[in-house]
């Protein structure tokens, strides 16, 4: 759902769902026709049985073998036997229908989620300045994710969100994408409350790359084209080149027609990045964009992302030092609260949460040994 919303493909998926629903309707009509046919045959057999009993008993009465009262006895006996059989058949059909529909029915009844709200303000050309004012947010399961967040993401600059897992970084991206509404506070884009924007118009201006991106069943070409449905083959190839994926695709037997779901995790991540290049939005959100890539691929993607960042508003979440040290401003989160902000050099000198994360990252990369090896 996140991928569908971020690329504004609701109408495309709606058409797919319409085909499925139409097939379901046709199947239900076929079931109804079959039921009516069998019900007609069953009723005919039942009534013809009554007729046969009447003819047989009438013949026996004419031959003085039974009395007229016996005719009524046989007819009543047949009706008393057939009625419970009809009732059991009806109950059996109703129980089957109940089992089919009950589970989905109660899921709908018990679902407390609100329908996604959309505003009326259309984004023509977003400048890309976000501001969060005293924003609080709680997930439906009761988890308090953000506490009184106040920050500003400036147009044309790179903003990094740093913190340990569960600090609320991805939650902020979800709020900026309008996937969720804050409990309180306000989120502004170019001075206008995010609630007033049309969802499709807003998300058309935003490119999103997640740590784990969904790859749809289909070819590599179709998955890359998801970033821009009307893209030409040349544009798709250009996007794949920028994501350093083209050469690997050309080594496959079916090249761009290969099954995308059979690719490695790193290659699937590059497909997501190629979608971003194809969409070419003015605002970019990156949530661990190189998490599944090896060192060489990470360097290649970083170079590509550095190129596309020019004159765009970029928000990046990454545990990789190389991805965040060059950011224009870094916001440090801890347990849903904003605890520090500033440039890399200033935050390192503060000896706070950022310094702890930075030192831990340096130790995990064994930078001291690497520097010794390089003679630095």
ROTORLUM-681242 format. One record per atom (N, C-alpha, C, O): x, y, z. Coordinates in pm, whole numbers, padded with zeros to 5 digits, always signed. Layout:
REM residues N
XYZ...
END
This chain:
REM residues 376
+00082-00120+00000+00000+00000+00000+00086+00126+00000+00052+00226-00064+00197+00121+00072+00285+00237+00077+00339+00271-00061+00343+00388-00100+00382+00170-00135+00436+00192-00270+00326+00246-00362+00350+00338-00440+00208+00188-00354+00096+00232-00438+00064+00379-00412+00045+00456-00506+00058+00417-00285+00026+00556-00250+00136+00652-00293+00109+00758-00349+00262+00614-00267+00371+00707-00294+00386+00735-00443+00430+00844-00481+00351+00638-00530+00359+00659-00674+00224+00697-00736+00211+00706-00858+00125+00720-00649-00008+00764-00692-00063+00670-00799-00099+00712-00909-00068+00542-00765-00117+00442-00860-00252+00384-00815-00287+00271-00849-00327+00464-00737-00456+00416-00689-00550+00379-00804-00620+00278-00797-00551+00463-00911-00641+00437-01022-00602+00309-01097-00688+00233-01140-00470+00287-01111-00423+00165-01179-00466+00041-01100-00519-00054-01157-00442+00045-00968-00479-00070-00885-00631-00085-00877-00684-00195-00862-00701+00030-00887-00848+00025-00885-00901-00052-01006-00995-00131-00995-00838-00029-01121-00880-00099-01243-00852-00250-01230-00934-00332-01271-00736-00283-01172-00706-00425-01150-00810-00488-01058-00858-00599-01082-00843-00414-00950-00941-00466-00855-01078-00478-00921-01154-00570-00889-01111-00386-01012-01240-00391-01081-01251-00518-01165-01357-00580-01170-01140-00558-01229-01141-00683-01308-01167-00803-01217-01245-00892-01251-01101-00803-01100-01121-00912-01006-01265-00916-00957-01326-01023-00948-01319-00798-00924-01457-00793-00876-01556-00835-00984-01657-00899-00954-01526-00800-01109-01614-00840-01219-01612-00991-01235-01716-01053-01260-01493-01051-01222-01484-01197-01231-01561-01262-01117-01630-01362-01136-01550-01202-00997-01623-01254-00882-01773-01245-00906-01847-01338-00874-01819-01132-00962-01962-01116-00993-02009-01220-01093-02116-01278-01077-01929-01244-01197-01965-01344-01298-01974-01483-01236-02065-01561-01267-01880-01514-01146-01883-01644-01078-02007-01658-00990-02068-01764-00983-02043-01548-00922-02162-01552-00838-02289-01570-00921-02380-01642-00882-02294-01503-01037-02410-01519-01125-02419-01662-01177-02528-01719-01188-02303-01720-01210-02302-01859-01255-02353-01952-01144-02429-02046-01170-02310-01923-01019-02356-02004-00906-02507-01991-00889-02576-02090-00863-02558-01870-00903-02703-01849-00889-02779-01925-00998-02879-01992-00970-02732-01914-01121-02800-01984-01230-02801-02136-01206-02901-02203-01228-02688-02186-01159-02680-02330-01131-02776-02370-01019-02843-02473-01027-02781-02287-00915-02873-02316-00804-03018-02315-00849-03097-02402-00810-03054-02216-00931-03192-02208-00978-03226-02329-01066-03338-02380-01061-03127-02373-01146-03152-02490-01231-03178-02614-01147-03274-02687-01171-03093-02636-01050-03110-02756-00966-03234-02745-00878-03301-02845-00852-03264-02623-00831-03387-02606-00753-03510-02638-00836-03605-02700-00788-03507-02595-00965-03619-02625-01054-03635-02775-01076-03746-02829-01072-03520-02842-01100-03525-02988-01121-03573-03058-00994-03654-03151-01001-03523-03012-00878-03563-03073-00751-03713-03057-00726-03780-03151-00684-03764-02936-00752-03908-02911-00731-03991-02994-00829-04097-03045-00792-03944-03006-00954-04017-03085-01053-04027-03231-01011-04134-03293-01018-03913-03286-00965-03913-03426-00922-04006-03445-00803-04077-03545-00793-04004-03346-00712-04088-03356-00592-04236-03355-00629-04314-03435-00577-04273-03265-00721-04415-03256-00760-04458-03373-00847-04572-03420-00839-04366-03419-00931-04403-03535-01014-04425-03658-00928-04501-03748-00963-04355-03662-00810-04377-03772-00716-04518-03771-00661-04582-03875-00646-04566-03649-00631-04704-03637-00582-04802-03685-00688-04898-03757-00658-04777-03644-00814-04866-03684-00924-04867-03837-00938-04973-03898-00956-04749-03898-00930-04741-04044-00944-04816-04115-00832-04881-04217-00854-04807-04060-00710-04879-04120-00598-05031-04112-00621-05104-04208-00597-05074-03995-00669-05218-03979-00695-05265-04078-00801-05370-04141-00785-05189-04091-00909-05228-04183-01017-05231-04327-00966-05324-04403-00993-05126-04364-00889-05119-04502-00839-05234-04532-00743-05301-04635-00754-05257-04439-00647-05364-04464-00550-05501-04461-00616-05590-04537-00578-05519-04372-00718-05647-04369-00790-05671-04503-00859-05783-04554-00859-05567-04559-00919-05581-04690-00984-05620-04799-00882-05705-04883-00909-05555-04794-00764-05586-04894-00661-05728-04877-00608-05795-04975-00576-05775-04750-00597-05912-04727-00550-06012-04780-00652-06112-04842-00615-05985-04755-00781-06078-04803-00884-06086-04955-00886-06189-05013-00920-05975-05019-00850-05975-05166-00844-06019-05218-00707-06009-05337-00679-06069-05125-00622-06121-05159-00490-06015-05227-00403-06047-05311-00319-05888-05188-00424-05781-05246-00340-05754-05160-00217-05710-05212-00115-05780-05025-00225-05768-04937-00109-05884-04841-00112-05956-04830-00211-05901-04768+00002-06011-04671+00012-05962-04532-00030-05843-04508-00048-06062-04439-00044-06027-04301-00080-05944-04236+00031-05855-04156+00004-05974-04271+00154-05898-04217+00267-05750-04253+00260-05665-04177+00307-05719-04367+00202-05579-04408+00190-05501-04318+00094-05381-04298+00108-05577-04261-00007-05510-04167-00098-05457-04048-00022-05341-04010-00039-05540-03988+00063-05499-03873+00142-05386-03911+00237-05295-03831+00262-05392-04032+00290-05285-04077+00381-05150-04081+00310-05050-04036+00366-05147-04135+00188-05021-04143+00114-04968-04004+00077-04848-03977+00086-05060-03915+00034-05016-03780-00004-04961-03705+00116-04856-03641+00107-05033-03712+00229-04986-03643+00350-04853-03702+00399-04765-03630+00446-04841-03832+00387-04718-03897+00430-04599-03851+00344-04490-03827+00395-04621-03840+00212-04515-03794+00122-04475-03651+00154-04356-03619+00158-04574-03562+00178-04544-03423+00210-04471-03411+00343-04379-03329+00357-04511-03491+00441-04445-03485+00572-04301-03534+00566-04218-03492+00647-04272-03622+00472-04134-03670+00459-04050-03572+00378-03934-03548+00412-04106-03515+00271-04029-03428+00182-04002-03291+00243-03900-03229+00214-04094-03241+00328-04077-03108+00387-03949-03098+00472-03873-03003+00453-03920-03190+00564-03794-03181+00640-03670-03192+00551-03567-03131+00579-03681-03270+00444-03567-03281+00353-03538-03147+00286-03423-03106+00274-03645-03077+00243-03628-02943+00185-03568-02847+00286-03482-02766+00253-03615-02855+00409-03566-02766+00514-03418-02790+00543-03342-02694+00561-03375-02915+00549-03235-02947+00572-03146-02896+00458-03036-02846+00481-03196-02908+00336-03120-02859+00221-03103-02707+00227-02996-02654+00198-03210-02637+00266-03205-02492+00276-03106-02450+00386-03025-02359+00366-03112-02517+00500-03020-02484+00610-02875-02508+00568-02786-02429+00601-02851-02617+00497-02715-02649+00450-02662-02538+00360-02546-02499+00374-02745-02487+00268-02703-02378+00180-02673-02251+00259-02573-02184+00233-02758-02217+00355-02739-02096+00433-02614-02103+00520-02543-02004+00535-02587-02220+00578-02467-02236+00661-02341-02218+00577-02245-02155+00620-02341-02275+00456-02226-02259+00367-02203-02112+00334-02089-02064+00338-02310-02039+00300-02297-01897+00270-02246-01819+00391-02164-01728+00379-02296-01858+00509-02254-01788+00631-02105-01805+00656-02037-01709+00693-02054-01926+00637-01911-01950+00658-01827-01869+00559-01719-01822+00594-01876-01854+00438-01800-01781+00335-01790-01634+00370-01682-01575+00359-01902-01572+00411-01906-01428+00429-01877-01380+00572-01841-01264+00591-01893-01466+00669-01887-01421+00809-01751-01362+00845-01744-01257+00909-01643-01428+00803-01509-01382+00843-01481-01241+00793-01440-01155+00870-01503-01218+00663-01478-01084+00608-01576-00982+00666-01540-00866+00687-01699-01025+00691-01800-00934+00745-01758-00880+00881-01766-00759+00905-01715-00968+00970-01678-00924+01104-01546-00846+01103-01525-00761+01190-01459-00871+01007-01339-00790+00995-01375-00645+00963-01314-00552+01016-01474-00627+00876-01519-00491+00841-01585-00425+00961-01560-00308+00989-01670-00499+01033-01741-00444+01148-01644-00401+01257-01664-00298+01322-01539-00480+01277-01446-00453+01387-01334-00357+01349-01254-00318+01435-01326-00318+01224-01219-00229+01180-01249-00086+01223-01348-00026+01180-01161-00032+01308-01181+00103+01361-01103+00209+01283-01109+00327+01315-01028+00165+01181-00946+00262+01106-01035+00360+01031-01137+00322+00974-00994+00485+01032-01070+00587+00960-01032+00585+00812-00921+00548+00774-01127+00627+00731-01102+00638+00588-01003+00752+00565-01014+00858+00626-00907+00728+00477-00804+00828+00450-00866+00958+00401-00949+00960+00309-00825+01067+00465-00880+01198+00432-00791+01267+00328-00669+01257+00333-00853+01337+00237-00779+01412+00136-00836+01552+00127-00957+01572+00139-00747+01651+00106-00791+01788+00096-00828+01826-00046-00850+01739-00131-00835+01954-00070-00877+02004-00202-00769+02086-00270-00782+02121-00388-00661+02118-00198-00557+02203-00255-00464+02119-00343-00406+02021-00296-00452+02158-00469-00367+02083-00563-00227+02143-00565-00210+02264-00565-00127+02054-00567+00012+02098-00574+00050+02113-00721+00050+02016-00796+00081+02233-00762+00122+02255-00901+00274+02242-00915+00323+02175-01006+00346+02307-00826+00493+02298-00828+00542+02321-00686+00560+02435-00643+00565+02212-00613+00602+02223-00473+00742+02281-00459+00835+02241-00529+00756+02375-00366+00889+02428-00334+00965+02331-00245+01086+02314-00260+00893+02269-00151+00954+02163-00072+00998+02202+00067+01086+02138+00124+00938+02307+00125+00970+02346+00262+00865+02290+00357+00749+02330+00354+00907+02196+00440+00818+02134+00539+00846+02195+00676+00958+02234+00707+00740+02202+00757+00756+02244+00895+00661+02164+00983+00541+02155+00954+00714+02106+01090+00633+02032+01186+00629+02114+01315+00733+02151+01370+00507+02141+01364+00489+02223+01482+00418+02145+01592+00301+02109+01580+00492+02118+01700+00437+02048+01817+00355+01924+01776+00242+01906+01820+00414+01842+01693+00344+01724+01640+00356+01607+01738+00465+01574+01784+00243+01547+01767+00236+01425+01846+00165+01319+01765+00072+01349+01689+00208+01194+01780+00145+01088+01703+00148+00958+01781+00249+00922+01842+00035+00887+01777+00022+00757+01841-00032+00657+01740-00130+00686+01671+00031+00542+01730-00016+00439+01638-00146+00377+01690-00175+00385+01810-00225+00315+01601-00352+00255+01643-00339+00153+01756-00434+00132+01831-00221+00089+01768-00204-00010+01875-00172+00054+02009-00151-00015+02109-00170+00189+02011-00146+00259+02137-00003+00302+02159+00026+00368+02259+00089+00269+02069+00229+00307+02084+00247+00455+02054+00213+00502+01945+00300+00528+02151+00326+00671+02134+00457+00686+02058+00563+00657+02113+00451+00730+01933+00569+00733+01847+00641+00866+01847+00764+00869+01841+00567+00977+01854+00629+01109+01850+00575+01196+01963+00457+01193+01995+00666+01275+02022+00629+01362+02132+00673+01506+02101+00792+01536+02101+00578+01593+02076+00604+01737+02064+00721+01766+01969+00818+01832+02007+00710+01717+01846+00817+01735+01747+00802+01870+01678+00695+01904+01627+00910+01946+01678+00914+02074+01607+01042+02078+01526+01152+02080+01582+01029+02078+01395+01147+02083+01308+01109+02145+01174+00991+02156+01139+01212+02186+01100+01191+02249+00970+01282+02184+00867+01402+02168+00889+01222+02147+00753+01296+02089+00640+01296+02194+00529+01191+02223+00471+01412+02249+00502+01420+02362+00410+01429+02318+00265+01483+02213+00231+01375+02403+00180+01371+02379+00036+01513+02366-00021+01602+02445+00011+01533+02265-00106+01658+02249-00177+01774+02202-00092+01888+02202-00138+01747+02162+00034+01854+02116+00121+01832+01970+00161+01723+01915+00148+01940+01908+00209+01933+01770+00254+01923+01766+00405+02008+01819+00476+01817+01703+00454+01793+01690+00597+01804+01543+00635+01744+01457+00572+01882+01515+00740+01900+01377+00786+01829+01357+00918+01835+01443+01007+01761+01243+00931+01698+01204+01057+01778+01088+01114+01793+00984+01050+01829+01106+01234+01920+01009+01294+01864+00965+01429+01804+01044+01501+01883+00839+01461+01840+00786+01590+01841+00636+01587+01850+00574+01480+01832+00577+01704+01828+00431+01712+01694+00380+01659+01601+00457+01639+01686+00250+01638+01562+00190+01590+01449+00220+01687+01465+00208+01809+01333+00260+01631+01219+00293+01715+01217+00436+01764+01133+00473+01846+01311+00519+01715+01317+00658+01761+01208+00744+01700+01177+00851+01753+01147+00698+01589+01039+00774+01525+01075+00833+01391+01000+00914+01337+01188+00792+01336+01234+00851+01207+01137+00817+01094+01091+00907+01023+01107+00689+01076+01017+00649+00967+00877+00702+00989+00805+00729+00892+00837+00718+01114+00705+00774+01143+00694+00917+01088+00590+00955+01035+00802+00994+01101+00801+01131+01047+00781+01129+00895+00705+01208+00841+00850+01037+00827+00832+01026+00682+00688+00989+00647+00631+01042+00552+00630+00899+00725+00490+00860+00700+00396+00978+00717+00299+00992+00642+00424+01064+00814+00341+01182+00835+00360+01283+00722+00264+01345+00677+00484+01300+00678+00511+01395+00569+00449+01348+00438+00411+01430+00354+00438+01216+00420+00372+01160+00302+00221+01159+00316+00149+01126+00221+00172+01196+00434+00030+01198+00466-00030+01056+00465-00147+01036+00434+00055+00959+00500+00004+00824+00520-00072+00816+00652-00161+00732+00669-00036+00904+00746-00104+00914+00875-00132+01060+00903-00071+01149+00844-00225+01085+00994-00255+01219+01042-00204+01230+01186-00223+01137+01264-00140+01342+01222-00091+01357+01360-00207+01368+01459-00316+01414+01425-00180+01325+01584-00282+01340+01689-00306+01487+01719-00420+01529+01740-00199+01564+01722-00209+01707+01749-00091+01776+01682+00003+01711+01636-00097+01908+01678+00007+01983+01609-00027+02000+01463-00134+01960+01417+00065+02060+01389+00042+02089+01247+00166+02058+01166+00279+02073+01212+00143+02012+01043+00250+01989+00947+00222+02077+00825+00115+02067+00765+00318+02161+00789+00300+02255+00680+00393+02222+00564+00507+02180+00585+00344+02240+00444+00426+02233+00324+00409+02364+00249+00300+02398+00204+00518+02437+00236+00516+02568+00171+00413+02660+00236+00346+02737+00168+00402+02649+00368+00313+02738+00444+00168+02696+00450+00088+02764+00512+00132+02584+00386-00007+02536+00384-00015+02406+00461+00070+02318+00445-00116+02394+00545-00133+02272+00625-00148+02151+00534-00220+02154+00434-00078+02045+00570-00077+01925+00487-00217+01867+00468-00244+01801+00368-00305+01889+00564-00441+01837+00555-00517+01894+00435-00610+01831+00385-00477+02012+00391-00550+02079+00282-00508+02029+00144-00574+02061+00045-00400+01953+00135-00352+01907+00006-00427+01781-00041-00462+01695+00040-00450+01773-00170-00499+01648-00230-00390+01543-00217-00273+01570-00245-00427+01423-00175-00328+01318-00154-00251+01285-00282-00128+01280-00282-00324+01264-00390-00259+01226-00516-00167+01337-00566-00056+01310-00612-00214+01462-00555-00134+01576-00600-00007+01589-00516+00100+01615-00569-00020+01571-00385+00095+01582-00295+00198+01474-00325+00317+01503-00337+00153+01350-00336+00246+01239-00352+00307+01233-00491+00408+01167-00512+00246+01302-00585+00307+01312-00718+00436+01390-00713+00522+01375-00800+00452+01475-00611+00570+01559-00598+00678+01495-00511+00785+01552-00491+00649+01375-00458+00741+01312-00363+00789+01178-00417+00711+01096-00464+00919+01158-00409+00978+01028-00442+01018+00958-00314+01081+01019-00227+00984+00831-00302+01006+00757-00178+01080+00628-00206+01037+00547-00289+01192+00608-00138+01266+00482-00144+01277+00429-00002+01332+00495+00085+01225+00309+00021+01222+00250+00153+01336+00151+00172+01405+00115+00077+01353+00108+00296+01454+00007+00325+01415-00125+00258+01501-00197+00207+01286-00156+00259+01236-00276+00194+01122-00234+00101+01013-00199+00147+01148-00238-00028+01049-00195-00126+00978-00315-00187+01038-00420-00211+00849-00297-00212+00772-00408-00268+00800-00422-00417+00798-00325-00493+00824-00545-00458+00841-00576-00599+00718-00652-00645+00685-00758-00590+00650-00600-00745+00526-00660-00792+00557-00779-00883+00663-00786-00944+00463-00871-00889+00478-00985-00980+00475-00933-01123+00381-00864-01164+00578-00966-01198+00587-00917-01335+00732-00900-01375+00822-00946-01304+00754-00835-01485+00888-00821-01541+00963-00704-01473+00904-00621-01403+01093-00702-01497+01175-00591-01447+01129-00460-01510+01120-00357-01442+01100-00464-01639+01054-00344-01709+00927-00289-01647+00916-00168-01624+00830-00377-01619+00704-00332-01561+00725-00271-01423+00661-00172-01387+00815-00331-01344+00839-00280-01209+00907-00144-01211+00874-00057-01130+01001-00122-01303+01065+00009-01313+00965+00112-01366+00963+00226-01320+00882+00071-01463+00784+00163-01523+00679+00207-01421+00605+00303-01446+00671+00140-01307+00575+00181-01204+00602+00324-01159+00512+00393-01111+00727+00370-01175+00758+00508-01139+00699+00610-01235+00678+00725-01198+00671+00567-01358+00613+00657-01459+00553+00568-01567+00624+00518-01654+00422+00548-01560+00356+00449-01644+00370+00476-01792+00369+00383-01873+00384+00604-01831+00393+00637-01974+00538+00644-02023+00563+00691-02134+00632+00598-01942+00774+00607-01978+00806+00521-02099+00748+00414-02119+00899+00569-02181+00945+00493-02297+01052+00394-02254+01104+00400-02142+01085+00302-02345+01190+00204-02315+01324+00273-02291+01403+00230-02207+01349+00380-02364+01474+00453-02347+01482+00517-02208+01588+00517-02146+01371+00570-02160+01369+00630-02026+01390+00523-01919+01457+00548-01819+01332+00405-01939+01350+00297-01842+01495+00253-01838+01551+00231-01730+01556+00239-01953+01697+00199-01959+01785+00305-01894+01880+00273-01823+01754+00433-01919+01832+00541-01858+01821+00539-01706+01920+00560-01636+01700+00513-01656+01681+00505-01510+01758+00387-01452+01817+00397-01345+01756+00275-01522+01829+00156-01476+01980+00182-01475+02051+00135-01387+02028+00256-01573+02170+00290-01577+02209+00376-01456+02312+00354-01393+02126+00474-01425+02154+00561-01312+02155+00483-01180+02227+00519-01087+02075+00378-01174+02070+00293-01054+02173+00181-01059+02174+00093-00973+02261+00185-01159+02366+00084-01178+02307-00058-01184+02361-00152-01125+02195-00070-01255+02128-00198-01268+02128-00250-01411+02109-00370-01433+02149-00163-01507+02135-00200-01648+02228-00315-01688+02185-00410-01753+02354-00307-01650+02450-00411-01690+02411-00547-01634+02425-00648-01702+02361-00549-01511+02319-00676-01451+02195-00731-01521+02181-00852-01537+02105-00641-01562+01984-00685-01634+02022-00748-01767+01966-00850-01806+02117-00687-01837+02155-00736-01969+02222-00872-01962+02230-00941-02064+02271-00912-01845+02332-01044-01829+02227-01154-01809+02260-01273-01817+02102-01116-01784+01996-01214-01763+01949-01269-01898+01957-01199-01998+01899-01394-01902+01855-01455-02029+01746-01373-02099+01750-01357-02221+01649-01322-02021+01537-01246-02081+01551-01097-02058+01460-01020-02089+01663-01056-02004+01695-00915-01982+01580-00842-01911+01540-00882-01802+01526-00735-01972+01424-00655-01903+01290-00728-01890+01201-00681-01819+01275-00841-01957+01152-00920-01947+01163-01030-01843+01074-01115-01832+01271-01031-01767+01291-01131-01663+01197-01104-01546+01151-00991-01526+01170-01210-01469+01082-01198-01352+01154-01118-01244+01259-01160-01196+01098-01004-01205+01164-00916-01108+01170-00978-00969+01262-00947-00892+01076-01064-00935+01073-01123-00802+01182-01228-00782+01206-01273-00670+01249-01268-00890+01357-01367-00880+01493-01301-00860+01594-01370-00846+01498-01168-00859+01623-01097-00840+01665-01100-00693+01584-01130-00605+01791-01070-00669+01841-01064-00532+01785-00941-00461+01729-00851-00525+01801-00938-00328+01750-00824-00251+01813-00693-00294+01745-00591-00304+01945-00695-00320+02012-00574-00364+01964-00527-00499+01949-00407-00521+01940-00620-00592+01890-00583-00724+01749-00528-00716+01714-00435-00788+01667-00586-00629+01531-00534-00611+01535-00393-00553+01451-00309-00587+01632-00367-00465+01647-00232-00411+01683-00133-00521+01638-00018-00519+01765-00176-00615+01802-00089-00726+01682-00061-00816+01672+00048-00873+01591-00157-00828+01468-00132-00904+01391-00017-00840+01340+00071-00909+01382-00018-00707+01312+00090-00636+01380+00224-00660+01313+00326-00676+01513+00224-00663+01586+00349-00687+01569+00392-00832+01561+00512-00861+01562+00295-00924+01537+00330-01065+01398+00393-01081+01381+00484-01162+01301+00345-01005+01168+00408-01007+01178+00554-00968+01112+00641-01026+01261+00581-00867+01278+00718-00822+01335+00806-00932+01287+00917-00955+01439+00756-01000+01498+00833-01110+01396+00857-01221+01394+00963-01283+01311+00757-01245+01212+00769-01351+01103+00871-01314+01058+00947-01399+01064+00871-01189+00960+00965-01144+01013+01108-01142+00940+01201-01176+01139+01126-01103+01207+01256-01105+01128+01363-01029+01089+01464-01087+01104+01341-00899+01023+01436-00821+01108+01547-00760+01230+01531-00749+01046+01659-00722+01122+01768-00658+01153+01742-00511+01243+01805-00454+01080+01648-00449+01101+01614-00307+01135+01466-00299+01067+01383-00360+01239+01433-00224+01284+01294-00215+01293+01251-00069+01354+01321+00013+01233+01137-00035+01245+01077+00097+01319+00945+00083+01278+00858+00006+01427+00930+00156+01509+00809+00149+01516+00744+00287+01569+00803+00381+01462+00625+00298+01463+00551+00424+01555+00430+00408+01513+00326+00358+01680+00444+00450+01782+00339+00435+01790+00292+00289+01770+00173+00263+01818+00380+00194+01812+00342+00051+01917+00242+00008+01899+00175-00094+02027+00228+00083+02134+00136+00041+02153+00023+00141+02260-00037+00148+02047-00007+00219+02061-00105+00326+02091-00245+00273+02159-00323+00340+02042-00279+00154+02056-00415+00102+02169-00429+00001+02178-00531-00068+02254-00329-00010+02355-00329-00115+02494-00355-00057+02521-00327+00060+02582-00409-00142+02721-00429-00101+02796-00296-00107+02740-00193-00148+02922-00299-00067+02999-00175-00054+03014-00102-00186+02997+00020-00192+03046-00176-00293+03065-00112-00423+02934-00055-00474+02929+00058-00524+02826-00133-00461+02695-00085-00506+02652+00036-00423+02593+00130-00476+02682+00033-00292+02647+00147-00206+02715+00273-00254+02653+00380-00258+02843+00262-00291+02916+00379-00341+02856+00428-00472+02843+00549-00493+02821+00335-00560+02763+00374-00688+02629+00444-00669+02603+00548-00730+02543+00387-00583+02412+00447-00559+02427+00582-00490+02353+00675-00520+02523+00592-00397+02546+00721-00330+02583+00829-00432+02535+00942-00422+02666+00793-00528+02704+00891-00631+02582+00933-00712+02566+01050-00745+02495+00835-00745+02373+00867-00821+02279+00954-00739+02222+01050-00790+02263+00919-00611+02174+00997-00525+02229+01137-00503+02153+01234-00496+02360+01149-00491+02420+01282-00477+02388+01369-00599+02367+01490-00587+02385+01305-00717+02354+01379-00839+02208+01423-00843+02179+01536-00882+02117+01334-00801+01974+01367-00809+01932+01461-00697+01826+01524-00705+02013+01471-00592+01980+01560-00480+01990+01708-00516+01932+01792-00448+02061+01739-00621+02085+01879-00655+01954+01955-00675+01868+01915-00753+01942+02067-00600+01825+02156-00610+01694+02086-00575+01588+02126-00623+01700+01984-00493+01579+01915-00447+01577+01912-00294+01681+01919-00228+01457+01901-00241+01441+01882-00097+01456+01734-00068+01381+01652-00120+01552+01699+00017+01583+01558+00045+01577+01535+00195+01636+01609+00273+01505+01431+00233+01505+01384+00372+01556+01241+00370+01502+01155+00300+01661+01215+00448+01723+01084+00445+01732+01025+00585+01767+01093+00681+01701+00898+00593+01720+00819+00715+01824+00714+00682+01808+00638+00587+01929+00708+00761+02033+00609+00732+02117+00586+00856+02144+00678+00933+02158+00459+00874+02252+00426+00981+02395+00431+00929+02490+00408+01004+02411+00463+00800+02543+00474+00740+02594+00616+00756+02528+00712+00715+02713+00631+00816+02770+00763+00840+02786+00841+00710+02760+00961+00705+02830+00770+00606+02857+00838+00479+02733+00902+00419+02744+00996+00341+02616+00852+00455+02492+00903+00399+02445+01032+00467+02366+01107+00410+02494+01058+00589+02437+01168+00668+02534+01280+00700+02492+01391+00732+02665+01253+00693+02761+01356+00736+02755+01480+00647+02788+01589+00694+02715+01466+00522+02710+01579+00430+02578+01653+00433+02559+01748+00357+02485+01610+00519+02354+01674+00524+02366+01819+00571+02453+01852+00651+02277+01904+00520+02278+02045+00561+02237+02061+00707+02287+02150+00776+02147+01975+00753+02108+01976+00893+02069+01834+00934+02010+01759+00857+02105+01800+01056+02077+01667+01109+01989+01682+01233+02021+01757+01325+01877+01610+01234+01790+01605+01351+01809+01471+01419+01800+01366+01355+01835+01474+01548+01860+01351+01625+01738+01322+01712+01694+01406+01790+01684+01201+01697+01565+01159+01771+01601+01050+01872+01689+00968+01849+01531+01053+01983+01547+00949+02084+01412+00922+02148+01354+01009+02212+01364+00800+02129+01235+00757+02186+01123+00854+02151+01041+00890+02236+01120+00897+02025+01012+00982+01978+01025+01129+02010+00933+01206+01984+01139+01169+02064+01161+01309+02099+01281+01364+02023+01379+01293+02000+01272+01490+01985+01383+01557+01919+01480+01608+02026+01444+01693+02107+01602+01555+02025+01696+01588+02133+01812+01676+02086+01869+01749+02167+01848+01670+01957+01959+01751+01906+01934+01787+01761+01859+01720+01690+01998+01895+01718+01991+01932+01577+02110+02019+01543+02162+02090+01629+02153+02013+01418+02267+02092+01374+02345+02020+01266+02302+01916+01216+02460+02075+01231+02548+02010+01134+02629+01901+01201+02638+01894+01324+02689+01816+01119+02766+01702+01170+02877+01746+01264+02890+01691+01374+02956+01843+01224+03069+01885+01305+03023+01938+01441+03086+01909+01543+02915+02015+01442+02866+02073+01567+02811+01966+01661+02832+01971+01782+02740+01868+01604+02681+01762+01686+02788+01672+01747+02773+01626+01861+02894+01647+01672+03002+01563+01726+03064+01630+01848+03100+01562+01944+03078+01762+01845+03140+01836+01956+03051+01840+02081+03100+01863+02191+02921+01817+02063+02828+01828+02176+02837+01711+02272+02786+01719+02384+02902+01602+02231+02916+01484+02317+02780+01432+02364+02764+01389+02478+02681+01436+02274+02548+01390+02310+02511+01260+02243+02595+01174+02220+02380+01246+02212+02330+01123+02151+02392+01099+02015+02428+00986+01982+02406+01205+01936+02464+01188+01803+02608+01139+01812+02650+01054+01734+02683+01192+01907+02823+01150+01923+02829+01001+01960+02917+00928+01913+02736+00956+02043+02732+00814+02078+02706+00727+01955+02771+00624+01936+02610+00769+01872+02578+00693+01751+02695+00696+01654+02728+00595+01592+02758+00814+01642+02871+00828+01551+02988+00739+01594+03047+00671+01511+03020+00741+01723+03130+00658+01773+03100+00510+01755+03189+00432+01720+02974+00470+01780+02937+00329+01764+02948+00288+01618+02993+00177+01588+02908+00375+01526+02920+00345+01383+03066+00332+01342+03101+00244+01264+03150+00420+01395+03293+00415+01362+03355+00285+01412+03436+00222+01343+03316+00245+01533+03370+00119+01586+03321-00001+01507+03397-00094+01481+03193+00002+01467+03139-00111+01392+03205-00126+01256+03218-00236+01203+03247-00013+01198+03316-00017+01069+03467-00039+01085+03539-00057+00987+03514-00037+01212+03656-00054+01240+03738+00050+01163+03836+00018+01096+03695+00175+01176+03761+00281+01101+03906+00301+01141+03989+00339+01059+03936+00274+01268+04075+00291+01311+04168+00199+01235+04276+00239+01192+04125+00073+01217+04209-00023+01144+04215+00013+00995+04319-00001+00931+04103+00060+00942+04101+00100+00802+04196+00218+00779+04271+00221+00681+04191+00316+00869+04280+00433+00857+04427+00391+00868+04513+00443+00797+04453+00295+00959+04591+00245+00973+04639+00178+00845+04753+00195+00803+04547+00100+00784+04581+00030+00659+04609+00128+00546+04698+00107+00464+04530+00236+00544+04548+00336+00439+04662+00432+00469+04697+00515+00386+04718+00420+00589+04828+00507+00627+04785+00647+00660+04863+00742+00646+04662+00662+00704+04610+00795+00738+04645+00829+00882+04610+00937+00930
END
